[in-house]
Amino acid sequence: MKYFRDLFFYFLEFVGALVNLCGSFLGVYPKLELGLAYLLHKQGRSVKEELAERQKKREEQEDEAQVKFEEAKRLTHE
């Protein structure tokens, strides 16, 4: 999977470089960076997924801790 991502990145970089080159011939400098935008999008999405997974795990642990706290509280009052 990483191979295709890298291949697509290089393809986008090539296309962006061609657009920038053609634009420079016309006196327009678009500074197009398609490959970089693609990688940032992919990495941003994976970071969001990882943060969501950590948040879910944190909430599960908080729920478990709350249940254990209530059980300990109940046992100490008996």
N, CA, C and O atoms as a CHARMM CRD file, in Angstrom:
* protein
*
  312
    1    1 MET  N      0.83400  -1.19400   0.00000 PROA 1      0.00000
    2    1 MET  CA     0.00000   0.00000   0.00000 PROA 1      0.00000
    3    1 MET  C      0.87800   1.25700   0.00000 PROA 1      0.00000
    4    1 MET  O      0.56700   2.24000  -0.67300 PROA 1      0.00000
    5    2 LYS  N      1.96700   1.21500   0.75500 PROA 2      0.00000
    6    2 LYS  CA     2.85000   2.37400   0.81100 PROA 2      0.00000
    7    2 LYS  C      3.46600   2.64900  -0.55900 PROA 2      0.00000
    8    2 LYS  O      3.71000   3.80200  -0.91600 PROA 2      0.00000
    9    3 TYR  N      3.71400   1.59400  -1.32000 PROA 3      0.00000
   10    3 TYR  CA     4.29000   1.74300  -2.65100 PROA 3      0.00000
   11    3 TYR  C      3.38000   2.58200  -3.54400 PROA 3      0.00000
   12    3 TYR  O      3.84800   3.48600  -4.23600 PROA 3      0.00000
   13    4 PHE  N      2.08600   2.28600  -3.52900 PROA 4      0.00000
   14    4 PHE  CA     1.14300   3.03800  -4.36400 PROA 4      0.00000
   15    4 PHE  C      1.00800   4.48100  -3.89600 PROA 4      0.00000
   16    4 PHE  O      0.86700   5.39700  -4.70700 PROA 4      0.00000
   17    5 ARG  N      1.05100   4.67400  -2.58600 PROA 5      0.00000
   18    5 ARG  CA     0.99300   6.04000  -2.06200 PROA 5      0.00000
   19    5 ARG  C      2.20000   6.84400  -2.52900 PROA 5      0.00000
   20    5 ARG  O      2.06900   7.99300  -2.95000 PROA 5      0.00000
   21    6 ASP  N      3.37200   6.23200  -2.45100 PROA 6      0.00000
   22    6 ASP  CA     4.58800   6.91500  -2.90200 PROA 6      0.00000
   23    6 ASP  C      4.56000   7.15700  -4.40700 PROA 6      0.00000
   24    6 ASP  O      4.96200   8.21900  -4.88100 PROA 6      0.00000
   25    7 LEU  N      4.08500   6.17100  -5.14700 PROA 7      0.00000
   26    7 LEU  CA     3.99600   6.31700  -6.59700 PROA 7      0.00000
   27    7 LEU  C      3.04300   7.45000  -6.96500 PROA 7      0.00000
   28    7 LEU  O      3.34100   8.25100  -7.85000 PROA 7      0.00000
   29    8 PHE  N      1.91400   7.51600  -6.29600 PROA 8      0.00000
   30    8 PHE  CA     0.94500   8.57600  -6.55400 PROA 8      0.00000
   31    8 PHE  C      1.51800   9.93900  -6.15600 PROA 8      0.00000
   32    8 PHE  O      1.27600  10.93400  -6.84000 PROA 8      0.00000
   33    9 PHE  N      2.27400   9.99300  -5.05700 PROA 9      0.00000
   34    9 PHE  CA     2.92700  11.22400  -4.63700 PROA 9      0.00000
   35    9 PHE  C      3.87100  11.72400  -5.72500 PROA 9      0.00000
   36    9 PHE  O      3.84400  12.90000  -6.08600 PROA 9      0.00000
   37   10 TYR  N      4.70500  10.82400  -6.24400 PROA 10     0.00000
   38   10 TYR  CA     5.65200  11.24100  -7.27900 PROA 10     0.00000
   39   10 TYR  C      4.93900  11.65800  -8.55900 PROA 10     0.00000
   40   10 TYR  O      5.38300  12.57900  -9.24300 PROA 10     0.00000
   41   11 PHE  N      3.84900  10.99300  -8.88500 PROA 11     0.00000
   42   11 PHE  CA     3.05900  11.39400 -10.04500 PROA 11     0.00000
   43   11 PHE  C      2.50600  12.80500  -9.86600 PROA 11     0.00000
   44   11 PHE  O      2.57700  13.62800 -10.77900 PROA 11     0.00000
   45   12 LEU  N      1.95700  13.07600  -8.68700 PROA 12     0.00000
   46   12 LEU  CA     1.41900  14.41900  -8.42900 PROA 12     0.00000
   47   12 LEU  C      2.52000  15.47400  -8.42200 PROA 12     0.00000
   48   12 LEU  O      2.31300  16.59300  -8.89200 PROA 12     0.00000
   49   13 GLU  N      3.67700  15.12200  -7.89500 PROA 13     0.00000
   50   13 GLU  CA     4.80800  16.05500  -7.92300 PROA 13     0.00000
   51   13 GLU  C      5.23100  16.35700  -9.36000 PROA 13     0.00000
   52   13 GLU  O      5.54300  17.50100  -9.69100 PROA 13     0.00000
   53   14 PHE  N      5.24100  15.33700 -10.20200 PROA 14     0.00000
   54   14 PHE  CA     5.58900  15.52100 -11.60900 PROA 14     0.00000
   55   14 PHE  C      4.58400  16.42700 -12.30800 PROA 14     0.00000
   56   14 PHE  O      4.96700  17.33800 -13.04200 PROA 14     0.00000
   57   15 VAL  N      3.30100  16.17600 -12.07800 PROA 15     0.00000
   58   15 VAL  CA     2.25300  17.00700 -12.68500 PROA 15     0.00000
   59   15 VAL  C      2.36200  18.43300 -12.18300 PROA 15     0.00000
   60   15 VAL  O      2.26400  19.37300 -12.97100 PROA 15     0.00000
   61   16 GLY  N      2.56100  18.60800 -10.90000 PROA 16     0.00000
   62   16 GLY  CA     2.70400  19.94900 -10.33800 PROA 16     0.00000
   63   16 GLY  C      3.91400  20.67800 -10.91000 PROA 16     0.00000
   64   16 GLY  O      3.85300  21.87600 -11.18500 PROA 16     0.00000
   65   17 ALA  N      5.02000  19.94500 -11.08700 PROA 17     0.00000
   66   17 ALA  CA     6.22400  20.55600 -11.66100 PROA 17     0.00000
   67   17 ALA  C      5.98700  20.96700 -13.10700 PROA 17     0.00000
   68   17 ALA  O      6.45000  22.02100 -13.54200 PROA 17     0.00000
   69   18 LEU  N      5.26200  20.13000 -13.85400 PROA 18     0.00000
   70   18 LEU  CA     4.94500  20.49400 -15.24300 PROA 18     0.00000
   71   18 LEU  C      4.06400  21.73600 -15.30600 PROA 18     0.00000
   72   18 LEU  O      4.28700  22.61400 -16.14000 PROA 18     0.00000
   73   19 VAL  N      3.07900  21.81500 -14.44200 PROA 19     0.00000
   74   19 VAL  CA     2.19900  22.98300 -14.41200 PROA 19     0.00000
   75   19 VAL  C      3.00200  24.22500 -14.04800 PROA 19     0.00000
   76   19 VAL  O      2.83400  25.27900 -14.66000 PROA 19     0.00000
   77   20 ASN  N      3.87000  24.09900 -13.05700 PROA 20     0.00000
   78   20 ASN  CA     4.70800  25.23800 -12.66100 PROA 20     0.00000
   79   20 ASN  C      5.65100  25.65100 -13.79300 PROA 20     0.00000
   80   20 ASN  O      5.86900  26.84000 -14.02200 PROA 20     0.00000
   81   21 LEU  N      6.20900  24.66200 -14.49900 PROA 21     0.00000
   82   21 LEU  CA     7.10900  24.96300 -15.60700 PROA 21     0.00000
   83   21 LEU  C      6.37600  25.67200 -16.73900 PROA 21     0.00000
   84   21 LEU  O      6.85000  26.68100 -17.26200 PROA 21     0.00000
   85   22 CYS  N      5.22200  25.13900 -17.11100 PROA 22     0.00000
   86   22 CYS  CA     4.42900  25.76900 -18.17400 PROA 22     0.00000
   87   22 CYS  C      3.98600  27.17300 -17.76300 PROA 22     0.00000
   88   22 CYS  O      3.98800  28.09500 -18.57900 PROA 22     0.00000
   89   23 GLY  N      3.61200  27.32700 -16.51000 PROA 23     0.00000
   90   23 GLY  CA     3.22100  28.64100 -16.01400 PROA 23     0.00000
   91   23 GLY  C      4.37500  29.62300 -16.05000 PROA 23     0.00000
   92   23 GLY  O      4.17600  30.80300 -16.33800 PROA 23     0.00000
   93   24 SER  N      5.57400  29.15300 -15.76300 PROA 24     0.00000
   94   24 SER  CA     6.73000  30.05800 -15.79300 PROA 24     0.00000
   95   24 SER  C      7.04100  30.51500 -17.21300 PROA 24     0.00000
   96   24 SER  O      7.52800  31.62800 -17.41100 PROA 24     0.00000
   97   25 PHE  N      6.76600  29.66800 -18.19900 PROA 25     0.00000
   98   25 PHE  CA     6.94500  30.09000 -19.59500 PROA 25     0.00000
   99   25 PHE  C      5.97800  31.20700 -19.96500 PROA 25     0.00000
  100   25 PHE  O      6.28000  32.04800 -20.81100 PROA 25     0.00000
  101   26 LEU  N      4.81000  31.20700 -19.32300 PROA 26     0.00000
  102   26 LEU  CA     3.79600  32.22000 -19.61000 PROA 26     0.00000
  103   26 LEU  C      3.92700  33.43400 -18.69600 PROA 26     0.00000
  104   26 LEU  O      3.18100  34.40200 -18.84300 PROA 26     0.00000
  105   27 GLY  N      4.86100  33.39300 -17.76300 PROA 27     0.00000
  106   27 GLY  CA     5.06000  34.51500 -16.84800 PROA 27     0.00000
  107   27 GLY  C      4.16100  34.45400 -15.62900 PROA 27     0.00000
  108   27 GLY  O      4.03600  35.43600 -14.89700 PROA 27     0.00000
  109   28 VAL  N      3.53300  33.30300 -15.40500 PROA 28     0.00000
  110   28 VAL  CA     2.66700  33.09400 -14.24600 PROA 28     0.00000
  111   28 VAL  C      3.36300  32.05500 -13.36300 PROA 28     0.00000
  112   28 VAL  O      3.82600  31.02900 -13.86000 PROA 28     0.00000
  113   29 TYR  N      3.43400  32.31200 -12.08300 PROA 29     0.00000
  114   29 TYR  CA     4.13100  31.41000 -11.16700 PROA 29     0.00000
  115   29 TYR  C      3.14800  30.87800 -10.11300 PROA 29     0.00000
  116   29 TYR  O      3.01300  31.46400  -9.03900 PROA 29     0.00000
  117   30 PRO  N      2.45700  29.76000 -10.42500 PROA 30     0.00000
  118   30 PRO  CA     1.40900  29.26600  -9.51800 PROA 30     0.00000
  119   30 PRO  C      1.92400  28.61800  -8.23500 PROA 30     0.00000
  120   30 PRO  O      1.17800  28.54300  -7.25800 PROA 30     0.00000
  121   31 LYS  N      3.17100  28.14700  -8.20200 PROA 31     0.00000
  122   31 LYS  CA     3.73000  27.45200  -7.03600 PROA 31     0.00000
  123   31 LYS  C      2.80600  26.32700  -6.57500 PROA 31     0.00000
  124   31 LYS  O      2.43600  26.25400  -5.40300 PROA 31     0.00000
  125   32 LEU  N      2.44800  25.47100  -7.49300 PROA 32     0.00000
  126   32 LEU  CA     1.54600  24.35300  -7.22900 PROA 32     0.00000
  127   32 LEU  C      2.33600  23.20100  -6.61100 PROA 32     0.00000
  128   32 LEU  O      3.35900  22.78800  -7.15700 PROA 32     0.00000
  129   33 GLU  N      1.87400  22.68700  -5.48700 PROA 33     0.00000
  130   33 GLU  CA     2.53400  21.56700  -4.79900 PROA 33     0.00000
  131   33 GLU  C      1.50400  20.48400  -4.50700 PROA 33     0.00000
  132   33 GLU  O      1.04500  20.33600  -3.37500 PROA 33     0.00000
  133   34 LEU  N      1.15000  19.73900  -5.53300 PROA 34     0.00000
  134   34 LEU  CA     0.11000  18.72100  -5.40300 PROA 34     0.00000
  135   34 LEU  C      0.55500  17.54800  -4.52900 PROA 34     0.00000
  136   34 LEU  O     -0.21900  17.05500  -3.70800 PROA 34     0.00000
  137   35 GLY  N      1.79600  17.10200  -4.70300 PROA 35     0.00000
  138   35 GLY  CA     2.28700  15.96100  -3.92400 PROA 35     0.00000
  139   35 GLY  C      2.31700  16.24300  -2.44500 PROA 35     0.00000
  140   35 GLY  O      1.92700  15.40100  -1.63600 PROA 35     0.00000
  141   36 LEU  N      2.77700  17.42700  -2.08700 PROA 36     0.00000
  142   36 LEU  CA     2.84000  17.80300  -0.67300 PROA 36     0.00000
  143   36 LEU  C      1.43900  17.89900  -0.06400 PROA 36     0.00000
  144   36 LEU  O      1.21300  17.45100   1.06100 PROA 36     0.00000
  145   37 ALA  N      0.51200  18.48000  -0.80600 PROA 37     0.00000
  146   37 ALA  CA    -0.87000  18.57300  -0.31600 PROA 37     0.00000
  147   37 ALA  C     -1.47400  17.18100  -0.11400 PROA 37     0.00000
  148   37 ALA  O     -2.20700  16.94300   0.84600 PROA 37     0.00000
  149   38 TYR  N     -1.15400  16.26900  -1.03000 PROA 38     0.00000
  150   38 TYR  CA    -1.65400  14.89300  -0.91900 PROA 38     0.00000
  151   38 TYR  C     -1.10500  14.20800   0.33700 PROA 38     0.00000
  152   38 TYR  O     -1.85400  13.59000   1.09400 PROA 38     0.00000
  153   39 LEU  N      0.21300  14.32500   0.54900 PROA 39     0.00000
  154   39 LEU  CA     0.80500  13.69400   1.73100 PROA 39     0.00000
  155   39 LEU  C      0.28000  14.29600   3.02500 PROA 39     0.00000
  156   39 LEU  O      0.03400  13.57100   3.98900 PROA 39     0.00000
  157   40 LEU  N      0.10600  15.61200   3.05800 PROA 40     0.00000
  158   40 LEU  CA    -0.43200  16.25100   4.25800 PROA 40     0.00000
  159   40 LEU  C     -1.85600  15.78200   4.53400 PROA 40     0.00000
  160   40 LEU  O     -2.23400  15.57100   5.68700 PROA 40     0.00000
  161   41 HSD  N     -2.63700  15.62100   3.47900 PROA 41     0.00000
  162   41 HSD  CA    -4.01100  15.13900   3.64300 PROA 41     0.00000
  163   41 HSD  C     -4.01400  13.70800   4.20400 PROA 41     0.00000
  164   41 HSD  O     -4.75200  13.40300   5.14200 PROA 41     0.00000
  165   42 LYS  N     -3.18200  12.83800   3.62000 PROA 42     0.00000
  166   42 LYS  CA    -3.12900  11.45100   4.08100 PROA 42     0.00000
  167   42 LYS  C     -2.64800  11.36400   5.53400 PROA 42     0.00000
  168   42 LYS  O     -3.22700  10.63500   6.34000 PROA 42     0.00000
  169   43 GLN  N     -1.60100  12.10200   5.85800 PROA 43     0.00000
  170   43 GLN  CA    -1.05500  12.06200   7.21500 PROA 43     0.00000
  171   43 GLN  C     -2.03300  12.67400   8.21000 PROA 43     0.00000
  172   43 GLN  O     -2.18400  12.17000   9.32300 PROA 43     0.00000
  173   44 GLY  N     -2.68900  13.74500   7.82000 PROA 44     0.00000
  174   44 GLY  CA    -3.67600  14.37000   8.70300 PROA 44     0.00000
  175   44 GLY  C     -4.81400  13.43000   9.02500 PROA 44     0.00000
  176   44 GLY  O     -5.29300  13.38000  10.15800 PROA 44     0.00000
  177   45 ARG  N     -5.24700  12.68200   8.01900 PROA 45     0.00000
  178   45 ARG  CA    -6.33300  11.72900   8.24000 PROA 45     0.00000
  179   45 ARG  C     -5.89800  10.62100   9.19400 PROA 45     0.00000
  180   45 ARG  O     -6.66900  10.22200  10.06700 PROA 45     0.00000
  181   46 SER  N     -4.67100  10.11900   9.03900 PROA 46     0.00000
  182   46 SER  CA    -4.21800   9.04500   9.92800 PROA 46     0.00000
  183   46 SER  C     -4.04500   9.55300  11.35900 PROA 46     0.00000
  184   46 SER  O     -4.30500   8.81900  12.31200 PROA 46     0.00000
  185   47 VAL  N     -3.61100  10.79500  11.51200 PROA 47     0.00000
  186   47 VAL  CA    -3.47300  11.37100  12.85400 PROA 47     0.00000
  187   47 VAL  C     -4.83800  11.51800  13.50900 PROA 47     0.00000
  188   47 VAL  O     -4.99200  11.22700  14.69500 PROA 47     0.00000
  189   48 LYS  N     -5.83400  11.97100  12.74200 PROA 48     0.00000
  190   48 LYS  CA    -7.19200  12.09900  13.29000 PROA 48     0.00000
  191   48 LYS  C     -7.73600  10.74200  13.72400 PROA 48     0.00000
  192   48 LYS  O     -8.37000  10.63500  14.77400 PROA 48     0.00000
  193   49 GLU  N     -7.49200   9.70400  12.92400 PROA 49     0.00000
  194   49 GLU  CA    -7.95600   8.36500  13.28900 PROA 49     0.00000
  195   49 GLU  C     -7.28000   7.87600  14.55900 PROA 49     0.00000
  196   49 GLU  O     -7.92500   7.27700  15.42000 PROA 49     0.00000
  197   50 GLU  N     -5.99000   8.12900  14.67700 PROA 50     0.00000
  198   50 GLU  CA    -5.26300   7.71000  15.87100 PROA 50     0.00000
  199   50 GLU  C     -5.77000   8.44700  17.10500 PROA 50     0.00000
  200   50 GLU  O     -5.93100   7.84300  18.16600 PROA 50     0.00000
  201   51 LEU  N     -6.02400   9.74600  16.97500 PROA 51     0.00000
  202   51 LEU  CA    -6.55300  10.50800  18.10800 PROA 51     0.00000
  203   51 LEU  C     -7.93600  10.02100  18.50700 PROA 51     0.00000
  204   51 LEU  O     -8.24500   9.94500  19.69600 PROA 51     0.00000
  205   52 ALA  N     -8.76800   9.69300  17.53300 PROA 52     0.00000
  206   52 ALA  CA   -10.10100   9.17300  17.83900 PROA 52     0.00000
  207   52 ALA  C     -9.99800   7.83300  18.56300 PROA 52     0.00000
  208   52 ALA  O    -10.75500   7.57000  19.49800 PROA 52     0.00000
  209   53 GLU  N     -9.06500   6.99000  18.13200 PROA 53     0.00000
  210   53 GLU  CA    -8.87300   5.69100  18.78800 PROA 53     0.00000
  211   53 GLU  C     -8.40200   5.87800  20.22900 PROA 53     0.00000
  212   53 GLU  O     -8.88100   5.19500  21.13400 PROA 53     0.00000
  213   54 ARG  N     -7.47200   6.79600  20.44000 PROA 54     0.00000
  214   54 ARG  CA    -6.99600   7.06200  21.80400 PROA 54     0.00000
  215   54 ARG  C     -8.10700   7.61300  22.68300 PROA 54     0.00000
  216   54 ARG  O     -8.21900   7.24400  23.85200 PROA 54     0.00000
  217   55 GLN  N     -8.93500   8.50000  22.12100 PROA 55     0.00000
  218   55 GLN  CA   -10.04100   9.06700  22.89000 PROA 55     0.00000
  219   55 GLN  C    -11.03800   7.98200  23.28500 PROA 55     0.00000
  220   55 GLN  O    -11.55700   7.97800  24.40100 PROA 55     0.00000
  221   56 LYS  N    -11.30100   7.06000  22.35100 PROA 56     0.00000
  222   56 LYS  CA   -12.22800   5.96400  22.64300 PROA 56     0.00000
  223   56 LYS  C    -11.67100   5.08500  23.76300 PROA 56     0.00000
  224   56 LYS  O    -12.39600   4.70000  24.68000 PROA 56     0.00000
  225   57 LYS  N    -10.37200   4.77000  23.67800 PROA 57     0.00000
  226   57 LYS  CA    -9.74800   3.94300  24.70700 PROA 57     0.00000
  227   57 LYS  C     -9.76100   4.65700  26.05600 PROA 57     0.00000
  228   57 LYS  O     -9.98700   4.03200  27.09200 PROA 57     0.00000
  229   58 ARG  N     -9.51500   5.97500  26.03900 PROA 58     0.00000
  230   58 ARG  CA    -9.53200   6.75400  27.27300 PROA 58     0.00000
  231   58 ARG  C    -10.92200   6.73000  27.90800 PROA 58     0.00000
  232   58 ARG  O    -11.04500   6.57700  29.12300 PROA 58     0.00000
  233   59 GLU  N    -11.96400   6.87800  27.09600 PROA 59     0.00000
  234   59 GLU  CA   -13.33300   6.86200  27.62200 PROA 59     0.00000
  235   59 GLU  C    -13.67900   5.49800  28.20900 PROA 59     0.00000
  236   59 GLU  O    -14.34500   5.41100  29.24000 PROA 59     0.00000
  237   60 GLU  N    -13.21900   4.42100  27.54400 PROA 60     0.00000
  238   60 GLU  CA   -13.46800   3.07900  28.08000 PROA 60     0.00000
  239   60 GLU  C    -12.78200   2.90000  29.43100 PROA 60     0.00000
  240   60 GLU  O    -13.36200   2.33500  30.35800 PROA 60     0.00000
  241   61 GLN  N    -11.56000   3.37700  29.53600 PROA 61     0.00000
  242   61 GLN  CA   -10.83400   3.25600  30.79600 PROA 61     0.00000
  243   61 GLN  C    -11.47900   4.10300  31.88500 PROA 61     0.00000
  244   61 GLN  O    -11.52200   3.69100  33.04400 PROA 61     0.00000
  245   62 GLU  N    -11.98100   5.27700  31.52700 PROA 62     0.00000
  246   62 GLU  CA   -12.67700   6.11600  32.51100 PROA 62     0.00000
  247   62 GLU  C    -13.94400   5.43300  32.99400 PROA 62     0.00000
  248   62 GLU  O    -14.26400   5.49400  34.18100 PROA 62     0.00000
  249   63 ASP  N    -14.67800   4.77700  32.08700 PROA 63     0.00000
  250   63 ASP  CA   -15.88300   4.05000  32.48200 PROA 63     0.00000
  251   63 ASP  C    -15.54300   2.90200  33.42100 PROA 63     0.00000
  252   63 ASP  O    -16.23000   2.68800  34.42000 PROA 63     0.00000
  253   64 GLU  N    -14.48500   2.16300  33.10300 PROA 64     0.00000
  254   64 GLU  CA   -14.05600   1.06800  33.97400 PROA 64     0.00000
  255   64 GLU  C    -13.64100   1.59300  35.34300 PROA 64     0.00000
  256   64 GLU  O    -13.97300   0.99400  36.36600 PROA 64     0.00000
  257   65 ALA  N    -12.93200   2.68700  35.36400 PROA 65     0.00000
  258   65 ALA  CA   -12.49100   3.27100  36.63200 PROA 65     0.00000
  259   65 ALA  C    -13.69200   3.72800  37.45400 PROA 65     0.00000
  260   65 ALA  O    -13.70900   3.55900  38.67300 PROA 65     0.00000
  261   66 GLN  N    -14.68900   4.30100  36.79800 PROA 66     0.00000
  262   66 GLN  CA   -15.88800   4.75200  37.50900 PROA 66     0.00000
  263   66 GLN  C    -16.62700   3.57000  38.11900 PROA 66     0.00000
  264   66 GLN  O    -17.10900   3.65800  39.24800 PROA 66     0.00000
  265   67 VAL  N    -16.72200   2.46700  37.38700 PROA 67     0.00000
  266   67 VAL  CA   -17.39800   1.27700  37.90500 PROA 67     0.00000
  267   67 VAL  C    -16.62900   0.73700  39.11300 PROA 67     0.00000
  268   67 VAL  O    -17.23800   0.38900  40.12400 PROA 67     0.00000
  269   68 LYS  N    -15.31300   0.66600  39.01700 PROA 68     0.00000
  270   68 LYS  CA   -14.50500   0.17200  40.13200 PROA 68     0.00000
  271   68 LYS  C    -14.60500   1.10400  41.33700 PROA 68     0.00000
  272   68 LYS  O    -14.63900   0.65000  42.48000 PROA 68     0.00000
  273   69 PHE  N    -14.65200   2.41600  41.07300 PROA 69     0.00000
  274   69 PHE  CA   -14.78500   3.37400  42.16300 PROA 69     0.00000
  275   69 PHE  C    -16.12000   3.19400  42.88100 PROA 69     0.00000
  276   69 PHE  O    -16.17000   3.19900  44.11000 PROA 69     0.00000
  277   70 GLU  N    -17.19100   3.03600  42.12500 PROA 70     0.00000
  278   70 GLU  CA   -18.50900   2.83700  42.73500 PROA 70     0.00000
  279   70 GLU  C    -18.54800   1.53400  43.53900 PROA 70     0.00000
  280   70 GLU  O    -19.14400   1.48100  44.61400 PROA 70     0.00000
  281   71 GLU  N    -17.90900   0.48500  43.01100 PROA 71     0.00000
  282   71 GLU  CA   -17.87500  -0.78900  43.72900 PROA 71     0.00000
  283   71 GLU  C    -17.07100  -0.65400  45.02100 PROA 71     0.00000
  284   71 GLU  O    -17.48700  -1.16500  46.06100 PROA 71     0.00000
  285   72 ALA  N    -15.94000   0.01800  44.96800 PROA 72     0.00000
  286   72 ALA  CA   -15.12700   0.21700  46.17200 PROA 72     0.00000
  287   72 ALA  C    -15.87600   1.06700  47.18300 PROA 72     0.00000
  288   72 ALA  O    -15.80700   0.80900  48.38500 PROA 72     0.00000
  289   73 LYS  N    -16.58800   2.07800  46.70800 PROA 73     0.00000
  290   73 LYS  CA   -17.36100   2.94200  47.59600 PROA 73     0.00000
  291   73 LYS  C    -18.47200   2.15000  48.28400 PROA 73     0.00000
  292   73 LYS  O    -18.73600   2.32700  49.47400 PROA 73     0.00000
  293   74 ARG  N    -19.11200   1.28100  47.51700 PROA 74     0.00000
  294   74 ARG  CA   -20.18800   0.45400  48.06000 PROA 74     0.00000
  295   74 ARG  C    -19.63100  -0.52900  49.10000 PROA 74     0.00000
  296   74 ARG  O    -20.26200  -0.75800  50.13200 PROA 74     0.00000
  297   75 LEU  N    -18.47000  -1.10100  48.83700 PROA 75     0.00000
  298   75 LEU  CA   -17.88200  -2.07600  49.76100 PROA 75     0.00000
  299   75 LEU  C    -17.41500  -1.43100  51.05400 PROA 75     0.00000
  300   75 LEU  O    -17.47500  -2.06500  52.10700 PROA 75     0.00000
  301   76 THR  N    -16.94800  -0.18500  51.00600 PROA 76     0.00000
  302   76 THR  CA   -16.46800   0.47000  52.21400 PROA 76     0.00000
  303   76 THR  C    -17.62200   0.91300  53.10800 PROA 76     0.00000
  304   76 THR  O    -17.43200   1.08600  54.31200 PROA 76     0.00000
  305   77 HSD  N    -18.80700   1.09800  52.54400 PROA 77     0.00000
  306   77 HSD  CA   -19.95800   1.55100  53.33800 PROA 77     0.00000
  307   77 HSD  C    -20.75900   0.41300  53.90700 PROA 77     0.00000
  308   77 HSD  O    -21.73500   0.63900  54.62300 PROA 77     0.00000
  309   78 GLU  N    -20.37100  -0.79400  53.60900 PROA 78     0.00000
  310   78 GLU  CA   -21.13000  -1.94800  54.13000 PROA 78     0.00000
  311   78 GLU  C    -20.75800  -2.26600  55.54100 PROA 78     0.00000
  312   78 GLU  O    -21.30100  -3.20300  56.12600 PROA 78     0.00000
